[in-house]
């Protein structure tokens, strides 16, 4: 048994057994993929020397387990092709008759060649046994030929649909499948050349490491195929983890604002909140937008200038100044809303009034949320809300002068 097969056997069986849950109601593509895992698990299990001995003894046919391994391998290749057809939308819920016919013909021809060829002992894998009369040569021609045809069709579908797929997990998955196909084709070609060299006595094409190279290529091909199949799930998991981190970072800002504007909060079922972090993130962003819009009437350009002036005096770094100013204004507006103060005329131009895409807006809210609890921000908001606090009317302006305003009302509690 190859070391690679020994290494992948436990995870393949785990994937196969886990896939049994809900298999009956799963989408057709998932059922086809489960069949691929099951074929791979059965093939690698039957390839174990201890299992081969038991099966050969039970059936009473020398090396029959090797035939079973290769028949399951043919079935796995055909099923992989069906999976790619499902993935690219070519199947439309139907199995390819040409694919199934090729599998049936190759299986019958392989079995017929096996029955008439001389076979090695039970501890020898047919994959390393290439000597013998034409029947043995025919056995390997049928096996490698059918696999090569399946991989060629596989590669064509990945190539055609990979070019048209948009950037993202599906496109990456198809590219990985394409590489896996090329490695598999290289392994089959190498094997076929080595078989021809052994059959026809070409010593220059019979290097000692030929079998090792073939096994290495044929081991890498299914490994990359497994990675390509798992890639969309891995990408989805990564996106969920990113959404969880982003939602957790802006949650303090969301919780603070909802206290002043509870009317903007929409109920979210616990199941969706727990299992759909991206939806929870969207909810936070939308409700923060609505809350800031509801509080906007308490703000003005004069307040913005005063907040900036106080933060600069508090030694806030320039890189943190913009989100810190926004945090001060939101704290002030929230307190004004809770205390029922009259809204001031004028308004102000908010940073989020600029056209931002969703990712940029999330990053902005994260920066504001990170600044919302800074001592300098809390102190500046308290000073702005103090009775009779001077507010300069021009950015960077000091107290007094023509642009000076005073804020009435009690300070924040």
C-alpha positions in Angstrom: 0.0 0.0 0.0 1.4 3.4 -0.9 2.3 5.7 2.0 0.0 8.4 0.4 -3.0 6.0 0.5 -2.2 5.1 4.1 -2.2 8.8 5.0 -5.4 9.7 3.3 -7.4 6.6 4.3 -8.7 8.0 7.7 -9.8 11.4 6.4 -11.4 9.9 3.3 -13.5 7.5 5.4 -14.4 10.4 7.8 -15.6 12.5 4.9 -17.5 9.5 3.5 -19.2 8.7 6.8 -20.0 12.3 7.6 -21.6 12.6 4.1 -24.1 10.0 5.0 -26.0 12.5 7.2 -28.8 14.0 5.1 -27.5 12.3 2.0 -31.0 11.4 0.8 -32.2 15.0 0.8 -28.9 16.5 -0.3 -28.6 18.2 -3.7 -27.6 15.8 -6.5 -24.1 17.4 -6.8 -23.4 16.5 -3.2 -24.6 12.9 -3.7 -22.3 12.5 -6.7 -19.4 13.9 -4.7 -20.2 11.5 -1.9 -20.0 8.7 -4.4 -16.5 9.8 -5.4 -15.4 9.8 -1.7 -16.9 6.4 -1.2 -15.1 5.0 -4.2 -11.9 6.4 -3.1 -12.3 5.1 0.5 -13.2 1.6 -0.8 -10.3 1.6 -3.3 -7.7 2.6 -0.8 -9.1 0.1 1.8 -9.0 -2.8 -0.6 -5.5 -1.8 -1.6 -4.1 -2.6 1.9 -2.1 -5.8 1.8 -3.9 -7.3 4.8 -7.3 -6.6 3.2 -6.1 -8.0 -0.1 -5.1 -11.3 1.5 -8.5 -11.7 3.2 -10.5 -10.8 0.1 -8.5 -13.0 -2.2 -8.8 -15.9 0.3 -12.6 -15.5 0.6 -13.1 -15.3 -3.2 -10.5 -17.9 -4.0 -9.0 -16.0 -6.9 -5.4 -14.9 -6.9 -5.0 -11.1 -7.1 -8.8 -10.6 -7.6 -8.6 -7.7 -5.1 -6.4 -5.8 -7.4 -9.0 -6.1 -10.1 -11.6 -4.8 -7.7 -9.4 -1.8 -6.8 -9.0 -0.9 -10.5 -12.7 -1.4 -11.2 -13.6 0.9 -8.4 -11.0 3.3 -9.7 -12.7 3.4 -13.1 -16.0 4.0 -11.3 -14.4 6.8 -9.4 -13.1 8.5 -12.6 -16.5 8.3 -14.2 -18.2 9.7 -11.1 -15.6 12.5 -10.9 -16.6 13.4 -14.5 -20.2 13.4 -13.5 -19.4 15.7 -10.6 -17.7 18.2 -12.8 -20.7 18.1 -15.2 -23.0 18.8 -12.2 -20.6 21.6 -11.0 -20.5 23.3 -14.3 -24.2 22.9 -15.1 -23.7 20.5 -18.0 -25.5 17.6 -16.4 -29.0 19.2 -15.9 -29.9 16.3 -13.6 -29.0 13.5 -16.0 -26.2 11.0 -16.2 -24.0 11.0 -19.3 -24.9 7.9 -21.3 -21.5 8.1 -23.1 -19.7 8.2 -19.8 -21.6 5.2 -18.4 -21.2 3.2 -21.7 -17.4 3.9 -21.6 -17.3 2.7 -17.9 -19.2 -0.5 -18.8 -17.1 -1.4 -21.8 -13.8 -0.7 -20.0 -14.9 -2.7 -16.9 -15.9 -5.7 -19.1 -12.6 -5.5 -21.1 -10.6 -5.2 -17.9 -12.2 -8.2 -16.4 -11.8 -10.3 -19.5 -8.1 -9.5 -19.7 -7.7 -10.2 -16.0 -9.2 -13.7 -16.4 -6.7 -14.8 -19.0 -3.6 -13.0 -17.9 -1.0 -14.6 -15.6 -1.2 -13.0 -12.2 1.4 -12.5 -9.4 1.1 -13.6 -5.8 -1.2 -12.1 -3.3 1.4 -9.6 -1.9 2.2 -8.0 -5.3 0.1 -5.1 -6.5 -0.8 -5.2 -10.2 0.2 -1.6 -10.4 3.8 -2.7 -10.0 3.5 -5.8 -12.2 3.9 -5.2 -15.9 5.6 -8.4 -17.2 3.7 -11.1 -19.0 2.0 -12.1 -22.3 -0.2 -9.8 -24.3 -3.2 -10.3 -22.0 -1.4 -8.5 -19.2 -0.4 -5.7 -21.6 -4.0 -5.4 -22.8 -5.1 -5.2 -19.1 -3.0 -2.1 -18.6 -3.8 -0.5 -22.0 -7.5 -0.8 -21.2 -7.1 0.6 -17.7 -4.8 3.5 -18.6 -6.7 4.2 -21.8 -10.1 4.5 -20.0 -8.6 6.7 -17.3 -6.9 8.9 -19.9 -10.1 9.4 -21.8 -12.0 10.3 -18.6 -9.3 12.7 -17.6 -9.3 14.3 -21.0 -13.1 14.9 -20.8 -12.6 16.1 -17.3 -9.9 18.6 -18.4 -11.9 19.9 -21.3 -14.9 20.8 -19.0 -12.6 22.4 -16.5 -10.8 24.4 -19.2 -14.0 25.6 -20.9 -15.8 26.6 -17.8 -12.8 27.8 -15.9 -12.2 30.5 -18.5 -15.7 31.8 -18.1 -16.1 31.5 -14.4 -15.8 34.8 -12.5 -13.0 35.3 -9.9 -13.8 33.4 -6.8 -13.8 30.0 -5.2 -15.4 28.2 -8.1 -12.9 29.5 -10.6 -10.0 28.5 -8.2 -11.6 25.1 -7.8 -11.7 24.5 -11.5 -8.1 25.6 -11.9 -7.0 23.2 -9.2 -9.0 20.4 -10.9 -7.3 21.3 -14.2 -3.9 20.9 -12.5 -5.0 17.6 -10.9 -6.0 16.4 -14.4 -2.7 17.3 -15.9 -0.8 15.5 -13.2 -3.0 12.4 -13.6 -2.6 12.5 -17.4 1.2 12.8 -16.9 1.2 9.8 -14.6 -0.8 7.7 -17.0 1.4 8.7 -19.9 4.5 7.8 -17.9 3.0 4.5 -16.9 2.0 3.7 -20.5 5.5 4.5 -21.8 7.0 2.3 -19.1 4.6 -0.6 -20.0 5.5 -0.3 -23.7 9.2 -0.3 -22.9 8.8 -3.4 -20.8 6.5 -5.1 -23.3 8.7 -4.4 -26.4 12.1 -4.4 -24.8 13.2 -0.8 -25.0 15.9 -0.7 -22.3 16.5 3.1 -22.7 12.9 3.7 -21.5 13.0 1.5 -18.4 14.6 3.6 -15.6 14.7 2.1 -12.2 12.6 4.9 -10.7 9.8 4.6 -13.3 7.4 3.0 -11.0 8.1 5.6 -8.2 7.5 8.5 -10.6 4.2 7.0 -11.7 3.0 6.4 -8.2 4.0 10.0 -7.1 2.1 11.6 -10.0 -0.9 9.4 -9.5 -0.9 10.2 -5.8 -0.7 14.0 -6.3 -3.6 14.0 -8.8 -6.3 12.8 -6.3 -4.8 14.9 -3.6 -5.2 18.1 -5.7 -8.7 16.9 -6.8 -9.7 16.6 -3.1 -8.3 20.1 -2.5 -10.2 21.5 -5.5 -13.5 20.0 -4.2 -12.9 21.3 -0.7 -11.8 24.7 -1.8 -15.3 26.4 -2.1 -16.1 25.1 1.4 -12.8 26.3 2.8 -13.4 29.7 1.1 -16.9 29.9 2.6 -15.6 29.0 6.0 -12.9 31.7 5.7 -15.5 34.3 4.6 -17.7 33.4 7.6 -14.7 33.8 10.0 -13.9 37.2 8.5 -17.6 38.2 8.8 -17.5 37.1 12.5 -14.4 39.2 13.2 -15.8 42.2 11.4 -19.2 41.9 13.2 -17.6 41.6 16.6 -15.4 44.7 15.9 -18.3 47.0 15.0 -20.7 45.4 17.6 -19.7 47.9 20.4 -20.7 50.8 18.1 -24.0 49.1 17.2 -24.9 48.4 20.8 -24.1 52.0 21.9 -26.2 53.5 19.1 -29.2 51.3 19.5 -29.7 52.6 23.0 -30.5 56.0 21.6 -32.3 54.8 18.5 -34.0 51.5 19.4 -36.5 52.1 16.5 -33.9 51.2 13.9 -33.2 47.7 15.4 -34.9 44.9 13.5 -35.4 41.5 15.1 -33.1 38.8 13.8 -33.9 35.1 14.6 -31.3 33.5 16.8 -30.7 30.7 14.2 -29.8 33.3 11.5 -27.8 35.3 13.9 -25.7 32.3 15.0 -25.4 30.5 11.6 -25.2 33.4 9.2 -22.5 35.8 10.4 -22.5 37.6 7.1 -26.2 38.5 7.5 -25.5 39.6 11.1 -22.7 41.9 9.7 -25.1 43.4 7.1 -27.6 44.0 9.8 -25.1 45.9 12.0 -24.0 48.0 9.0 -27.5 48.9 8.0 -28.7 49.7 11.5 -25.6 51.8 12.2 -26.3 53.8 9.1 -30.0 54.3 10.1 -29.0 55.2 13.6 -26.4 57.8 12.5 -28.9 59.3 10.1 -31.5 59.6 12.9 -28.9 61.3 15.1 -27.6 63.6 12.4 -30.0 66.4 13.3 -28.1 67.1 16.6 -24.8 67.7 14.7 -23.3 70.6 12.8 -20.0 71.7 11.2 -19.3 73.8 14.3 -19.6 70.7 16.5 -17.3 68.8 14.1 -14.7 71.6 14.3 -14.9 71.7 18.1 -14.5 67.9 18.4 -11.4 68.0 16.2 -10.0 70.8 18.3 -10.4 69.0 21.6 -9.0 65.7 20.2 -5.9 67.5 18.8 -5.4 69.0 22.3 -5.7 65.4 23.7 -2.8 64.2 21.5 -4.8 61.9 19.3 -2.6 60.8 16.4 -3.5 62.1 12.9 -4.2 58.6 11.7 -6.9 58.1 14.4 -8.3 61.6 14.2 -11.1 61.1 11.7 -12.7 58.1 13.3 -12.1 59.6 16.8 -13.9 62.8 15.7 -16.8 60.7 14.4 -16.9 58.8 17.7 -17.1 62.0 19.7 -19.9 63.4 17.5 -21.9 60.2 17.8 -21.5 60.1 21.6 -22.6 63.7 21.8 -25.6 63.1 19.5 -26.6 60.0 21.4 -26.6 61.9 24.7 -28.6 64.7 23.1 -31.2 62.3 21.8 -31.6 60.5 25.1 -32.0 63.9 26.9 -34.5 65.2 24.4 -32.5 68.2 23.2 -33.7 70.2 20.2 -32.0 69.4 17.0 -29.7 72.1 15.7 -30.1 73.6 12.2 -27.5 73.1 9.5 -26.2 69.6 9.8 -22.8 68.5 8.7 -21.0 66.5 6.0 -20.3 63.1 7.4 -17.4 60.9 6.2 -19.9 58.2 5.3 -21.7 60.6 3.0 -19.0 59.9 0.5 -19.6 57.0 -1.8 -18.1 53.9 -0.2 -18.4 50.3 -1.1 -19.6 47.9 1.6 -16.1 46.8 2.5 -14.8 50.3 2.9 -17.8 51.2 5.0 -17.2 48.2 7.2 -13.6 49.2 7.7 -14.7 52.8 8.6 -17.2 51.5 11.2 -14.5 49.3 12.7 -12.2 52.3 13.1 -15.0 54.3 14.7 -15.9 51.4 17.0 -12.3 51.0 18.1 -12.3 54.8 19.0 -15.7 54.9 20.7 -14.4 54.0 24.2 -11.1 55.9 24.1 -10.7 58.2 27.2 -10.0 61.2 25.0 -13.2 60.6 23.0 -15.3 60.2 26.1 -13.9 63.3 27.6 -14.3 65.4 24.4 -18.0 64.3 24.1 -18.6 65.2 27.7 -17.0 68.7 27.2 -19.1 69.3 24.1 -22.3 68.4 26.0 -21.5 70.5 29.1 -23.8 73.6 29.6 -22.4 76.7 27.9 -19.5 74.8 26.2 -17.9 77.0 23.5 -18.0 75.6 20.0 -15.9 77.3 17.2 -17.6 77.7 13.9 -14.6 77.1 11.7 -12.4 74.0 11.6 -9.4 74.4 13.8 -10.8 77.7 15.2 -10.3 78.6 18.9 -12.9 79.7 21.4 -14.6 83.2 20.9 -14.8 85.2 17.7 -17.6 85.6 15.2 -18.1 81.8 14.6 -18.5 81.0 18.3 -21.6 79.0 19.4 -22.6 77.7 22.8 -24.3 74.4 23.4 -27.1 74.4 25.9 -28.4 71.5 27.9 -27.1 69.2 30.6 -24.0 67.1 30.2 -24.1 63.4 29.6 -24.9 61.3 32.6 
